[in-house]
Amino acid sequence: MRDAFTFTNGMLLAEMARSTRYMSEERVRSSFVDGLILARPSLADRVHVERTVSWNGRPCWKTATHGSVGQGRTIQHDVFIESDDDAGLACELKWLKQQKAKRVAQDVWKLALSRGTTGDNRSVRTFLALGGERVKFSATLRQLRQAHLPIQWSSRGGTRGQTPRPTKPKLSNHVATVTGRDALRGLLAWGRSPNRHLRTPVACRDELRLACRASWELALPGRSWCFALIELHARGCTSQLSWPSHRPTSFSC
């Protein structure tokens, strides 16, 4: 993933230097997929875009009343890498041109649910590739910190190039905030009615470690971008999120 991140940076830097238009998320995602293929050409056929999550077909949280999801909107990972040795790797990508804390929080919830409660050697490996325009990027991370979901991408006051210490947020604290609750509800919902049904969430860890594996910042006249590769893992984390105790009235269908 770090090799792919390095290749992606090279492609994006070249385009940023010669272009005055805004960078699109689609262009960043395309460059990242190209970077994955360049990093391991022999495994190119294992890289998939928009792979449906394993828990997409979960029944309604009020199963007795509403039944199953049926033909509801599918939930997909931006990138998925198959593996013969483990459950594979899932990655979400966001390029921020607006402040979108809820959208980033949804990606964290998506990865946490896909990761589940299995041990690190048997679970899906999960990554978040997060970047964007510096002002919006910083504002989004600030709002996420206020919602008990801190993401550190640079080591303040440390050695240049040194990655920051991982953070260890509790999802039970995050879901108690407006941002965390709305992000989870939006992720689990299907349909467009005012009383949208919600998928029953799968078991997941309460604690996760968010570790920055690589990052960069580029400033050109009038423009500034940041990009970071964050791994979500659970090494040293044992607690499980108790859904019955975190299902307030606002989650009812």
Secondary structure, 3 states (H helix, E strand, C coil): CHHHHHHHHHHHHHHHHHCCCCCCHHHHHHHHHHHHHHHCHHHHHHEEEEEECCCCCCCECCHHHHCCCCCCCCCEEEEEECCCCCCCEEEEEEEECCCCHHHHHHHHHHHHHHHCCCCCCCCCEEEEEEEEEHHHHHHHHHHHHHCCCCCCCCCCCCCCCCCCCCECCEHHHHCCCHHHHHHHHHHHEECCCCCCEEECCCCCECECEEEEEEEEEEEECCEEEEEEEEEEECCCCCCECCHHHHCCHHHCC
